[in-house]
Amino acid sequence: MSAIYVKEQGAVVGRRGERLVVRKKREILDEFPLSQITQLVLMGNVQLTTQALKTLVRRDIDVVYLSSYGKFEVRPEGHGSKHVALRQRQLQMVNDRAVALTQARAIVDGKIHNQRVVLQRQLRRLADAGGQARGMATYPRHRGQFENALNGMIRMQQQLPQATTLDALRGYEGKAAVYYFEAIRTLLDPAWGFARRDYYPPPDPFNALLSFAYSLLLKDVRAAVHTVGLDVFAGFFHEVRYNRPSLALDLMEEWRPLIADSLCLEMVNRGSIVPEQFVRTGSKERPVELGEAGVVQVLQAYGNRLQTRVYHPLVGPGGDTTLQHALVLQARRLAQVIAGKETVYVPVKAK
């Protein structure tokens, strides 16, 4: 057991001995042994008793509050980070434009590489399926557009060394992202209504699915950053702004395609989630939302994905670990760069 999600509106999570107990009114909905919990996620109108909160914080069990649709709200931190010297070096490096550009370039290179791998895997999957998968368009629906987009991403990746400023680097990354989602659009059935990546707010079911998956990923990358003692708000690639978790967004980039994008595409491939499950609210703030059944499906699929075994060189002999642990290892990799033990951040690159 790792992450526990409580999303029953009006529920209260309390402690009874060495167990967390979820109640609604007088009914016990669920119980979990504290020894098996690494993260408690409360979604929407869910309360946590003071006794339970103190216990979780003292035992370094991550507590995260999300909105009912997955947006990060708050995370209790206890006494905060003790890694003062590490954070001082982090702030110095973030303010050194040349150093920040070097780290940011590595981050973007890893992201574009992994986006290309995801597209190529989808292409092979469709080829193995005879050109069609459930929920996906018959391929090639727009083969020329797909190949042009993939070639455009390659060009953007090749031009990264030419970026002499962070703004120029962001331009290459942004153009590569446009190409990437153009390619994804050619793979999706038109019923998904996906024209481009839009997230303020998501206008169609696939964008809403992506946004929910990204919210889940971001809260776990934030937890990884917190674990190694870095400042979540001081990033290299993402511009530093008030209340923006720039460093978490930096470290999230290489994982977006490998964890969130591929998860969404696989759920569509299997037909385990369909456009009809999404709720058209008629609201300008959130016109499309993932329905209750879809939330449960994505949470389960996401949790399973994080337990996938992968290779990571920092693990030691054999290098076998989970994706969830790999998130922490990558945060630790960046901490080594900030501490002066390594020169350039090395992102995970899928094969």
URJO-V101626 format. One record per pair of residues at least 24 apart in sequence whose ideal C-beta (glycine too) atoms are under 6 Angstrom apart, sorted by sequence separation. I is the first residue (numbers start at 1). J is the second residue. If there is no record, write none. Layout:
# URJO-V101626
I_J + I_J
This chain:
# URJO-V101626
37_61 + 44_68 + 273_297 + 43_68 + 153_179 + 222_248 + 152_179 + 221_248 + 4_32 + 149_179 + 221_251 + 119_150 + 221_252 + 4_37 + 149_182 + 150_183 + 149_183 + 218_252 + 1_36 + 9_44 + 10_45 + 11_46 + 12_47 + 13_48 + 14_49 + 2_38 + 3_39 + 4_40 + 5_41 + 6_42 + 7_43 + 9_45 + 15_51 + 15_52 + 116_153 + 146_183 + 3_41 + 14_52 + 263_301 + 13_52 + 6_46 + 15_55 + 146_186 + 112_153 + 145_186 + 217_259 + 263_305 + 217_260 + 142_186 + 112_157 + 141_186 + 214_260 + 259_305 + 213_260 + 213_263 + 109_160 + 136_187 + 213_264 + 137_189 + 135_189 + 210_264 + 105_160 + 209_264 + 112_176 + 119_183 + 101_166 + 104_169 + 108_173 + 115_180 + 122_187 + 205_275 + 205_278 + 212_290 + 208_288 + 251_331 + 208_290 + 192_275 + 205_288 + 191_275 + 201_286 + 202_288 + 212_298 + 216_302 + 258_350 + 254_347 + 254_348 + 227_328 + 224_327 + 228_331 + 224_328 + 228_332 + 230_335 + 221_327 + 225_331 + 220_327 + 224_331 + 228_335 + 107_237 + 104_236 + 103_236 + 104_237 + 135_268 + 100_236 + 133_269 + 135_271 + 134_271 + 118_257 + 90_230 + 94_234 + 114_254 + 90_231 + 70_212 + 111_253 + 115_257 + 86_229 + 91_234 + 107_250 + 111_254 + 114_257 + 118_261 + 71_215 + 87_231 + 90_234 + 110_254 + 114_258 + 118_262 + 70_215 + 83_229 + 107_253 + 72_219 + 81_229 + 64_219 + 62_223 + 69_289 + 117_350 + 113_349 + 114_350 + 110_347 + 106_344 + 106_345 + 110_349 + 102_344 + 103_345 + 93_338 + 90_338 + 89_338 + 5_299
